[in-house]
Amino acid sequence: MSQEKKLDYSIDQETQLESGEFHEQNSYVSQSDASPVEGTRWERFRDSFKRADTQDLDPNLTDAEKMAILTANAPLKRTLKSRHLQMIAIGGAIGTGLFVGSGKALATAGPAGILIGWALTGTMIYCMVMAMGELAVTFPIAGGFTTYASRFVDESFGFAFNTIYMLQWLVVLPLEIVAASITVNYWGTPDKYRDGFVALFYVVIVAINFFGVKGYGEAEFIFSFIKVITVIGYIILGVILVCGGGPQGGYIGGRLWHNPGAFANGFKGVCSVFVTAAFSFAGSELVGLAAAETANPRKSLPSAAKQVFWRITLFYILALLMVGLLVPYTSDRLIGQSSVDAAASPFVISIQNAGIKGLPSVINVVILIAVLSVGNSAVFACSRSMAALANQGSLPKIFGYIDRTGRPLVGIIVTCVFGLLSFIAASPKEGEVFDWLLALSGLSSLFTWGGIMLCHIRVRRALAAQNRTTAELSFTAPTGVWGSVYGFVLIILILMAQFWIALFPIGDKPSASAFFEAYLSFPILIAFYIGHKIWKKNWKLFIRAKNIDIDTGRRETDIEALKQEIAEEKAFIASKPFYYRMYKFWC
């Protein structure tokens, strides 16, 4: 974008910031639309569904310039607060991957194998979230990281990356609703009530999301709080049981690491853990997607991003250490009937082995809450991704419909309609249908995280190419650009390991069906990428670093004033004692 055009839009944005309109509306609207709606409660409710007006764009702008401006000024509401982001960051990704999926991982890799797999994946997640935090604080735009790929890497890469991400969450909604109905079976609920529970969970998730981003934020705050308390409670209980303080007594210590052993299937077993570990971390990127709907991302996001270190260390590693000390990997109960079979949860098994009554049902309730939390996040993520894709010209414009209360209405409706697939839960073909739906987006979290780190690398390269420095960034990733390089390489290695496991499954013969169920999303990603190249006749591999737009979408438009403010903040922190500096670095 030319400097003149950037200046015009920056001045327009700055004027609105000063007047307060941009902060409240986050869109270019007429004065009449910005004022409170008069009339009865019914009229206000009815008018809230009307489309929010946006600025008419200069027809001479290129598609890339239009996309940058539309996503920077989407009329989403900025009502998420720091407490919402903190809890989404700490507990948002805790779900069935940890509570149930870790059981299958324990059976195939052993207690040392799961610790290695989760720890290595955790280092990559930490680098990814730090990179995403840097980008999201600097560019808190609609679609977040789904928009960065098209702006900072290449339009075709962005299309493939975003479409796979959207499909992931589109498929997850019906999967999680059915999973919630299966979870209820733990208490021996008759199958004839299955569709009734599906309908109940469906209505709850849809209702939450029609309250807008405030509804999503409050629901996730409550869900995440419950999950965090449960994991902390389990770790404390685990320490007591390992030390012999349970009802049955007897010191356990590291006995199970010697018999049956620390590793189940050697190196191949460890490789099999990576995808399960990645699944358990899925959703870690949602903090970045919520940046455009956060009141003050510059203050809230860095702290929320840093919480990921504590989540990985305390919740995943310590909880899995306890699981490995309390449950032998040879236990037949670790292989359940489904991915949400609470009876196969190593958390439940360890408590039952200790002879504790009642607590297994509590864990199952938390698993149910975790499933609903993921379904809630699915509607949020998918609807925002659809709106961003529409702004990028990759979906029909109607998908970019955002109403006056800041809801991407069409995206929410389409996601919820697709969620009606959950009512095939009673069908005998249910398992087969959902296996292939899941295969469509099976590796999408890995693609997403790799894309985020590649965007971070490209933005740092653009700063250098345009003779600019990180001094103008409100928040810089503590891991730096090399952290993103490390994370990106690790993801490539994980994809290679998954290819090996998909081709030669542990304990089974190679089959085309098993391979494509595990790896189908990769050829689909390539097909989207090449298809977009042909459709748009876009033959470049990357947007050149000197041409990358690193200005549109910033909330702070006076770069020199921002640099001075950042320098003052750094000087203030440097003047504080060592313990305070360490706290600010990690928290």
C-alpha positions as CSV (number, residue, x, y, z in Angstrom):
1,M,0.0,0.0,0.0
2,S,1.3,3.4,-0.8
3,Q,2.5,5.7,2.0
4,E,-0.2,8.2,1.1
5,K,-3.0,5.7,1.4
6,K,-1.6,4.3,4.7
7,L,-1.5,7.9,6.0
8,D,-5.1,8.6,5.0
9,Y,-6.4,5.6,6.8
10,S,-4.1,6.1,9.8
11,I,-5.3,9.7,10.2
12,D,-8.9,8.5,9.9
13,Q,-8.4,5.8,12.5
14,E,-6.5,8.2,14.8
15,T,-9.3,10.7,14.7
16,Q,-11.8,8.1,15.7
17,L,-9.6,6.9,18.5
18,E,-9.5,10.4,19.9
19,S,-13.2,10.9,19.6
20,G,-13.9,7.5,21.2
21,E,-16.0,6.2,18.2
22,F,-13.3,3.7,17.1
23,H,-12.9,2.3,20.6
24,E,-16.6,1.7,21.0
25,Q,-17.6,0.7,17.5
26,N,-14.3,-0.5,16.0
27,S,-15.7,0.4,12.6
28,Y,-16.3,3.3,10.3
29,V,-19.9,4.1,10.9
30,S,-22.2,7.1,10.5
31,Q,-23.0,9.3,13.5
32,S,-26.6,8.1,13.5
33,D,-25.4,4.4,13.8
34,A,-22.9,5.2,16.5
35,S,-25.6,6.7,18.8
36,P,-27.6,4.5,21.1
37,V,-30.7,2.9,19.4
38,E,-34.0,4.5,20.6
39,G,-37.2,2.6,20.9
40,T,-38.8,-0.3,22.8
41,R,-36.8,-3.2,24.0
42,W,-38.1,-5.3,21.1
43,E,-37.1,-2.7,18.6
44,R,-33.6,-2.5,20.0
45,F,-33.4,-6.3,20.0
46,R,-34.6,-6.4,16.3
47,D,-32.2,-3.7,15.2
48,S,-29.2,-5.4,16.8
49,F,-29.4,-8.0,14.0
50,K,-29.0,-5.4,11.3
51,R,-25.7,-5.2,9.6
52,A,-23.1,-2.8,11.0
53,D,-22.1,-0.2,8.5
54,T,-18.5,0.0,7.4
55,Q,-16.5,2.5,5.4
56,D,-16.7,2.6,1.6
57,L,-13.2,1.7,0.3
58,D,-11.3,3.4,-2.5
59,P,-12.0,1.3,-5.7
60,N,-8.4,1.8,-6.8
61,L,-7.1,-0.2,-3.9
62,T,-5.7,-3.7,-4.6
63,D,-7.4,-6.8,-3.2
64,A,-4.6,-7.1,-0.6
65,E,-5.0,-3.5,0.5
66,K,-8.8,-3.9,0.8
67,M,-8.3,-7.1,2.8
68,A,-5.9,-5.3,5.2
69,I,-8.2,-2.4,5.8
70,L,-11.4,-4.5,6.2
71,T,-9.9,-6.8,8.7
72,A,-8.3,-3.9,10.6
73,N,-11.6,-2.2,10.9
74,A,-14.2,-5.0,11.3
75,P,-17.1,-3.9,13.5
76,L,-16.4,-6.5,16.2
77,K,-17.1,-5.5,19.8
78,R,-14.1,-5.1,22.1
79,T,-15.7,-6.4,25.3
80,L,-13.2,-9.2,26.3
81,K,-11.4,-8.2,29.5
82,S,-8.0,-9.2,30.9
83,R,-9.6,-11.9,33.2
84,H,-11.3,-13.5,30.2
85,L,-8.0,-13.7,28.3
86,Q,-6.1,-14.9,31.3
87,M,-8.4,-17.8,31.9
88,I,-8.8,-18.7,28.2
89,A,-4.9,-18.8,28.1
90,I,-4.5,-20.9,31.2
91,G,-7.4,-23.4,30.9
92,G,-8.9,-22.9,27.4
93,A,-7.0,-25.9,25.8
94,I,-7.4,-28.3,28.8
95,G,-9.9,-30.9,27.5
96,T,-10.3,-34.5,26.5
97,G,-6.9,-34.6,25.0
98,L,-5.4,-34.4,28.5
99,F,-8.2,-36.1,30.5
100,V,-8.8,-39.1,28.2
101,G,-6.4,-39.0,25.2
102,S,-3.4,-39.2,27.5
103,G,-4.6,-42.7,28.5
104,K,-4.1,-44.1,25.0
105,A,-0.8,-42.2,24.7
106,L,0.3,-43.8,28.0
107,A,-0.5,-47.3,26.7
108,T,1.5,-46.8,23.5
109,A,4.5,-44.8,24.8
110,G,4.8,-45.5,28.5
111,P,5.2,-42.9,31.4
112,A,8.6,-41.6,30.1
113,G,7.3,-41.5,26.5
114,I,4.3,-39.2,27.3
115,L,6.5,-36.8,29.3
116,I,9.0,-36.5,26.5
117,G,6.2,-36.1,23.9
118,W,4.3,-33.5,25.8
119,A,7.4,-31.6,26.9
120,L,8.8,-31.3,23.4
121,T,5.4,-30.3,22.0
122,G,5.0,-27.9,24.9
123,T,8.3,-26.1,24.0
124,M,6.9,-25.6,20.5
125,I,3.6,-24.3,21.9
126,Y,5.4,-21.8,24.1
127,C,7.3,-20.5,21.1
128,M,4.2,-20.3,19.0
129,V,2.1,-18.4,21.7
130,M,4.9,-15.9,22.2
131,A,5.1,-15.3,18.4
132,M,1.4,-15.0,18.2
133,G,1.3,-12.6,21.2
134,E,3.8,-10.3,19.5
135,L,1.8,-10.3,16.3
136,A,-1.6,-10.0,18.0
137,V,-0.5,-7.0,20.2
138,T,0.9,-5.2,17.2
139,F,-2.0,-6.1,14.8
140,P,-5.2,-6.8,16.8
141,I,-7.3,-7.3,13.6
142,A,-10.3,-9.4,12.7
143,G,-9.4,-13.0,12.1
144,G,-6.1,-12.5,14.0
145,F,-3.6,-15.1,12.8
146,T,-5.9,-16.3,10.0
147,T,-5.4,-12.9,8.4
148,Y,-1.7,-12.7,9.0
149,A,-0.9,-15.6,6.6
150,S,-2.4,-13.8,3.6
151,R,-0.8,-10.4,4.6
152,F,2.7,-11.6,5.6
153,V,3.4,-14.8,3.6
154,D,1.2,-15.2,0.5
155,E,-2.5,-15.0,-0.5
156,S,-2.6,-18.7,-1.6
157,F,-0.8,-19.9,1.6
158,G,-3.3,-17.8,3.6
159,F,-6.3,-19.3,1.7
160,A,-5.2,-22.9,2.3
161,F,-4.1,-22.3,5.9
162,N,-7.4,-20.4,6.8
163,T,-9.7,-22.9,5.1
164,I,-8.2,-25.9,6.8
165,Y,-8.5,-24.0,10.2
166,M,-12.1,-23.1,9.5
167,L,-12.9,-26.7,8.5
168,Q,-11.3,-27.9,11.7
169,W,-13.7,-26.0,13.9
170,L,-16.7,-26.6,11.7
171,V,-16.2,-30.4,12.1
172,V,-15.4,-30.1,15.8
173,L,-18.8,-28.7,16.8
174,P,-20.9,-31.8,15.9
175,L,-18.1,-34.1,17.1
176,E,-18.0,-32.5,20.5
177,I,-21.8,-32.4,21.0
178,V,-21.9,-36.2,20.3
179,A,-18.9,-36.6,22.6
180,A,-20.8,-34.9,25.4
181,S,-23.8,-37.3,24.9
182,I,-21.3,-40.2,25.0
183,T,-19.8,-38.9,28.2
184,V,-23.2,-39.0,29.9
185,N,-23.2,-42.8,29.3
186,Y,-20.7,-43.1,32.2
187,W,-23.6,-43.1,34.6
188,G,-25.4,-45.8,32.6
189,T,-27.8,-43.5,30.8
190,P,-30.1,-45.5,28.4
191,D,-29.2,-45.0,24.7
192,K,-32.8,-43.9,23.9
193,Y,-32.1,-40.6,25.6
194,R,-29.0,-40.0,23.4
195,D,-30.6,-37.5,21.0
196,G,-32.2,-35.7,23.9
197,F,-28.8,-35.0,25.4
198,V,-27.5,-34.0,22.0
199,A,-30.4,-31.4,21.7
200,L,-29.7,-30.1,25.2
201,F,-26.0,-29.5,24.6
202,Y,-26.6,-28.1,21.1
203,V,-29.1,-25.5,22.5
204,V,-26.6,-24.5,25.3
205,I,-23.7,-23.9,22.9
206,V,-25.9,-22.0,20.4
207,A,-27.4,-19.8,23.1
208,I,-24.0,-18.9,24.6
209,N,-22.7,-17.8,21.2
210,F,-25.8,-15.7,20.3
211,F,-24.9,-13.6,23.4
212,G,-21.9,-12.4,21.4
213,V,-18.2,-12.4,22.4
214,K,-19.3,-11.4,26.0
215,G,-21.2,-14.7,26.3
216,Y,-18.2,-16.7,24.9
217,G,-15.8,-14.9,27.3
218,E,-17.9,-15.4,30.4
219,A,-18.7,-19.1,29.6
220,E,-15.0,-19.9,28.9
221,F,-14.0,-18.1,32.1
222,I,-16.3,-20.4,34.1
223,F,-15.4,-23.5,32.2
224,S,-11.7,-22.9,32.4
225,F,-11.8,-22.1,36.1
226,I,-13.4,-25.4,36.8
227,K,-10.9,-27.3,34.7
228,V,-7.9,-25.5,36.3
229,I,-9.2,-26.2,39.8
230,T,-9.7,-29.9,38.9
231,V,-6.2,-30.4,37.5
232,I,-4.6,-28.6,40.5
233,G,-6.7,-30.8,42.9
234,Y,-5.6,-34.0,41.0
235,I,-1.9,-33.0,41.2
236,I,-2.2,-32.5,45.0
237,L,-4.1,-35.8,45.3
238,G,-1.5,-37.6,43.1
239,V,1.4,-36.5,45.3
240,I,-0.5,-37.8,48.4
241,L,-1.2,-41.2,46.7
242,V,2.4,-41.6,45.4
243,C,3.7,-41.0,48.9
244,G,1.3,-43.6,50.3
245,G,-1.3,-41.4,51.8
246,G,-4.4,-43.0,50.1
247,P,-7.1,-45.2,51.7
248,Q,-5.2,-48.4,50.8
249,G,-1.8,-47.0,52.0
250,G,1.6,-48.2,50.8
251,Y,4.4,-46.2,49.2
252,I,4.2,-46.2,45.4
253,G,7.0,-43.9,44.3
254,G,8.6,-44.7,41.0
255,R,7.7,-48.5,41.1
256,L,5.8,-48.5,37.8
257,W,8.7,-46.9,36.0
258,H,10.7,-50.1,36.7
259,N,7.9,-52.6,36.3
260,P,6.3,-52.6,33.7
261,G,8.9,-49.9,32.7
262,A,9.4,-46.3,31.4
263,F,8.8,-46.9,27.7
264,A,6.2,-49.1,26.0
265,N,7.3,-49.2,22.3
266,G,10.6,-47.4,22.3
267,F,11.3,-44.6,19.8
268,K,8.2,-45.3,17.7
269,G,6.0,-45.1,20.8
270,V,7.4,-41.7,21.6
271,C,6.7,-40.5,18.0
272,S,3.1,-41.7,18.3
273,V,2.6,-39.4,21.2
274,F,3.2,-36.1,19.3
275,V,-0.1,-35.9,17.6
276,T,-2.0,-36.8,20.7
277,A,-0.1,-34.1,22.6
278,A,-0.8,-31.6,19.9
279,F,-4.5,-32.5,20.1
280,S,-4.4,-31.8,23.8
281,F,-2.9,-28.3,23.2
282,A,-5.4,-27.5,20.4
283,G,-7.1,-24.1,21.1
284,S,-3.9,-22.6,22.6
285,E,-4.0,-20.1,19.6
286,L,-7.5,-18.8,20.5
287,V,-6.1,-16.0,22.6
288,G,-4.7,-14.5,19.4
289,L,-8.0,-14.9,17.6
290,A,-9.8,-12.9,20.4
291,A,-7.3,-10.0,20.1
292,A,-9.6,-8.0,17.9
293,E,-12.4,-8.3,20.5
294,T,-10.3,-7.3,23.5
295,A,-10.6,-3.9,25.1
296,N,-6.9,-3.3,25.5
297,P,-4.8,-6.0,23.8
298,R,-1.5,-4.2,24.5
299,K,-2.0,-4.6,28.2
300,S,-3.9,-7.9,28.4
301,L,-2.4,-10.1,25.7
302,P,1.3,-10.2,26.8
303,S,0.3,-11.4,30.3
304,A,-2.2,-13.9,28.9
305,A,0.4,-15.3,26.5
306,K,3.0,-15.7,29.2
307,Q,0.5,-17.8,31.3
308,V,1.1,-20.6,28.7
309,F,4.4,-21.5,30.3
310,W,2.7,-22.2,33.6
311,R,-0.1,-24.1,32.0
312,I,2.4,-26.4,30.2
313,T,4.6,-26.9,33.3
314,L,2.0,-27.1,36.0
315,F,-1.1,-28.6,34.4
316,Y,0.3,-30.9,31.7
317,I,3.7,-32.0,32.8
318,L,3.0,-32.4,36.5
319,A,-0.5,-34.0,35.9
320,L,1.0,-36.5,33.4
321,L,3.9,-37.2,35.8
322,M,1.3,-38.2,38.5
323,V,-0.6,-40.3,35.9
324,G,2.6,-42.2,34.9
325,L,3.4,-42.9,38.6
326,L,-0.1,-44.2,39.4
327,V,-1.3,-46.1,36.3
328,P,0.7,-49.0,34.7
329,Y,0.8,-48.6,30.9
330,T,-0.2,-52.3,30.6
331,S,-3.7,-51.6,32.1
332,D,-6.4,-52.9,29.7
333,R,-8.7,-50.1,30.8
334,L,-6.6,-47.4,29.1
335,I,-8.0,-48.3,25.7
336,G,-11.6,-47.0,25.7
337,Q,-14.5,-47.2,23.4
338,S,-14.2,-43.6,22.3
339,S,-12.0,-40.5,22.7
340,V,-14.3,-39.3,25.5
341,D,-14.8,-42.6,27.3
342,A,-14.3,-41.5,30.9
343,A,-13.7,-45.1,32.0
344,A,-10.5,-45.0,30.0
345,S,-9.3,-41.7,31.5
346,P,-6.0,-42.4,33.4
347,F,-7.2,-39.7,35.9
348,V,-10.3,-41.9,36.7
349,I,-8.3,-45.1,36.7
350,S,-5.7,-43.8,39.1
351,I,-8.4,-42.7,41.6
352,Q,-10.3,-46.0,41.3
353,N,-7.0,-47.9,41.9
354,A,-6.6,-45.9,45.1
355,G,-10.0,-47.1,46.3
356,I,-11.5,-43.6,46.4
357,K,-15.3,-43.4,45.8
358,G,-17.2,-40.6,44.3
359,L,-14.3,-38.7,42.7
360,P,-14.4,-40.6,39.4
361,S,-17.9,-39.1,38.8
362,V,-16.5,-35.6,39.5
363,I,-13.8,-36.1,36.9
364,N,-16.4,-37.2,34.4
365,V,-18.4,-34.0,35.1
366,V,-15.3,-32.0,34.3
367,I,-14.7,-34.0,31.1
368,L,-18.3,-33.1,30.1
369,I,-17.6,-29.4,30.9
370,A,-14.3,-29.7,28.8
371,V,-16.3,-31.1,25.9
372,L,-18.9,-28.3,26.0
373,S,-16.0,-25.7,26.3
374,V,-14.5,-27.0,23.1
375,G,-17.9,-26.9,21.4
376,N,-18.3,-23.3,22.5
377,S,-14.8,-22.4,21.2
378,A,-15.7,-24.1,17.9
379,V,-18.5,-21.7,17.1
380,F,-16.4,-18.7,18.2
381,A,-13.4,-19.7,16.1
382,C,-15.3,-20.9,13.0
383,S,-17.5,-17.9,12.8
384,R,-14.6,-15.5,13.1
385,S,-12.6,-17.4,10.5
386,M,-15.5,-17.3,8.1
387,A,-15.8,-13.5,8.5
388,A,-12.1,-13.1,7.9
389,L,-12.1,-15.3,4.8
390,A,-15.0,-13.3,3.4
391,N,-13.0,-10.0,4.0
392,Q,-10.1,-11.7,2.2
393,G,-12.3,-12.5,-0.8
394,S,-12.1,-16.2,-0.2
395,L,-15.7,-16.7,0.7
396,P,-18.9,-14.9,-0.5
397,K,-19.3,-11.5,1.1
398,I,-22.4,-12.6,3.0
399,F,-20.1,-14.6,5.3
400,G,-18.6,-11.3,6.4
401,Y,-21.9,-10.1,7.8
402,I,-21.4,-8.6,11.3
403,D,-24.4,-7.2,13.1
404,R,-24.6,-4.1,15.3
405,T,-23.7,-6.0,18.4
406,G,-20.5,-7.2,16.8
407,R,-21.6,-10.8,16.1
408,P,-20.5,-12.4,12.8
409,L,-24.1,-13.5,12.4
410,V,-23.9,-15.5,9.2
411,G,-20.8,-17.4,10.3
412,I,-22.5,-18.3,13.6
413,I,-25.6,-19.5,11.8
414,V,-23.7,-21.6,9.3
415,T,-21.6,-23.2,12.0
416,C,-24.6,-24.0,14.1
417,V,-26.5,-25.4,11.1
418,F,-23.5,-27.7,10.4
419,G,-23.7,-28.7,14.1
420,L,-27.0,-30.3,13.4
421,L,-25.0,-33.3,12.1
422,S,-24.7,-34.2,15.7
423,F,-28.2,-35.7,15.5
424,I,-26.9,-38.6,13.5
425,A,-25.5,-39.9,16.9
426,A,-28.1,-42.6,16.9
427,S,-27.2,-43.8,13.4
428,P,-25.2,-47.0,13.0
429,K,-22.9,-45.2,10.5
430,E,-22.1,-42.4,13.1
431,G,-18.6,-43.7,13.8
432,E,-17.6,-44.0,10.2
433,V,-19.0,-40.5,9.3
434,F,-17.2,-38.8,12.1
435,D,-13.9,-40.6,11.6
436,W,-13.7,-39.2,8.0
437,L,-14.9,-35.7,9.1
438,L,-12.2,-35.6,11.7
439,A,-9.7,-36.8,9.1
440,L,-10.4,-33.7,7.0
441,S,-8.9,-31.5,9.7
442,G,-6.8,-34.0,11.7
443,L,-3.5,-32.2,11.4
444,S,-4.9,-28.6,11.1
445,S,-3.7,-27.5,14.6
446,L,-0.1,-28.3,13.5
447,F,-0.6,-26.4,10.2
448,T,-2.0,-23.4,12.2
449,W,0.9,-23.2,14.6
450,G,3.4,-23.6,11.8
451,G,1.7,-20.8,9.9
452,I,1.7,-18.5,13.0
453,M,5.5,-18.9,13.4
454,L,6.2,-18.5,9.7
455,C,4.2,-15.2,9.9
456,H,6.3,-14.1,12.8
457,I,9.5,-14.9,10.9
458,R,8.2,-12.9,7.9
459,V,7.2,-9.8,10.0
460,R,10.7,-9.7,11.6
461,R,12.2,-10.0,8.1
462,A,10.0,-7.2,6.8
463,L,11.1,-4.9,9.7
464,A,14.7,-5.5,8.7
465,A,14.1,-5.0,5.0
466,Q,12.3,-1.7,5.6
467,N,15.0,-0.4,7.9
468,R,12.8,-0.6,11.0
469,T,13.4,-2.3,14.4
470,T,11.6,-4.1,17.1
471,A,11.7,-0.9,19.2
472,E,8.3,0.0,17.7
473,L,6.7,-3.3,18.9
474,S,4.7,-3.0,22.1
475,F,5.5,-6.6,23.0
476,T,8.4,-8.7,21.6
477,A,8.4,-12.5,22.0
478,P,10.9,-13.5,24.7
479,T,11.9,-16.5,22.5
480,G,12.7,-14.1,19.6
481,V,12.6,-15.0,15.9
482,W,14.8,-18.1,16.6
483,G,12.1,-19.5,18.8
484,S,9.8,-19.4,15.8
485,V,12.4,-21.1,13.6
486,Y,12.8,-23.8,16.3
487,G,9.1,-24.3,16.6
488,F,8.6,-24.4,12.8
489,V,11.3,-27.0,12.3
490,L,9.8,-29.1,15.2
491,I,6.4,-29.1,13.5
492,I,8.0,-30.4,10.3
493,L,9.6,-33.2,12.3
494,I,6.3,-34.0,14.0
495,L,4.5,-34.2,10.6
496,M,7.3,-36.5,9.4
497,A,6.9,-38.7,12.5
498,Q,3.1,-38.8,12.0
499,F,3.6,-39.8,8.4
500,W,5.7,-42.8,9.5
501,I,3.1,-43.8,12.2
502,A,0.2,-43.4,9.7
503,L,2.0,-45.6,7.1
504,F,3.1,-48.2,9.7
505,P,0.7,-48.1,12.6
506,I,1.9,-49.6,16.0
507,G,0.6,-53.1,16.4
508,D,-1.3,-53.1,13.1
509,K,-0.6,-53.7,9.4
510,P,-0.3,-50.8,6.9
511,S,-3.6,-49.9,5.2
512,A,-4.8,-47.1,2.9
513,S,-7.8,-46.4,5.1
514,A,-5.8,-46.0,8.3
515,F,-3.2,-43.8,6.5
516,F,-5.8,-41.4,5.0
517,E,-7.8,-41.2,8.3
518,A,-4.5,-40.0,9.9
519,Y,-3.1,-37.9,7.1
520,L,-5.9,-36.8,4.8
521,S,-5.7,-33.2,5.8
522,F,-2.2,-32.8,4.3
523,P,-3.1,-33.5,0.7
524,I,-6.3,-31.4,1.1
525,L,-4.1,-28.5,2.3
526,I,-1.8,-28.9,-0.8
527,A,-4.9,-29.1,-3.0
528,F,-6.3,-25.8,-1.6
529,Y,-2.9,-24.1,-2.0
530,I,-2.4,-25.2,-5.7
531,G,-6.1,-24.6,-6.5
532,H,-5.9,-21.0,-5.3
533,K,-2.6,-20.4,-7.2
534,I,-4.4,-21.5,-10.4
535,W,-7.6,-19.6,-9.6
536,K,-5.9,-16.3,-8.9
537,K,-3.0,-16.9,-11.3
538,N,-0.7,-16.0,-8.3
539,W,2.7,-17.6,-9.1
540,K,4.8,-15.9,-6.4
541,L,6.0,-18.0,-3.5
542,F,6.2,-15.2,-0.9
543,I,5.2,-11.6,-0.7
544,R,8.6,-9.8,-0.8
545,A,9.7,-8.5,2.6
546,K,10.0,-4.9,1.4
547,N,6.4,-5.0,0.2
548,I,4.8,-6.4,3.3
549,D,2.3,-4.0,4.9
550,I,3.3,-3.7,8.6
551,D,1.3,-0.6,9.4
552,T,-2.4,-1.2,8.6
553,G,-4.3,-2.5,11.6
554,R,-2.2,-1.0,14.4
555,R,-4.1,0.8,17.1
556,E,-1.2,3.0,17.9
557,T,-0.7,5.1,14.8
558,D,2.0,7.5,16.1
559,I,5.0,5.2,15.9
560,E,7.5,7.7,17.4
561,A,5.3,8.3,20.4
562,L,4.8,4.5,20.8
563,K,8.6,4.0,20.7
564,Q,9.1,6.6,23.5
565,E,6.4,5.0,25.6
566,I,7.8,1.5,25.2
567,A,11.3,2.8,26.1
568,E,9.9,4.4,29.3
569,E,8.1,1.2,30.3
570,K,11.3,-0.8,29.8
571,A,13.3,1.7,31.8
572,F,10.8,1.6,34.6
573,I,11.0,-2.3,34.8
574,A,14.8,-2.2,34.6
575,S,14.8,0.1,37.7
576,K,12.9,-2.5,39.7
577,P,14.4,-5.3,41.9
578,F,15.4,-8.6,40.4
579,Y,12.3,-10.5,41.7
580,Y,10.0,-7.9,40.0
581,R,11.8,-8.2,36.7
582,M,11.6,-12.0,36.8
583,Y,7.9,-11.8,37.6
584,K,7.3,-9.4,34.6
585,F,9.3,-11.8,32.3
586,W,7.3,-14.9,33.2
587,C,3.9,-13.4,34.1
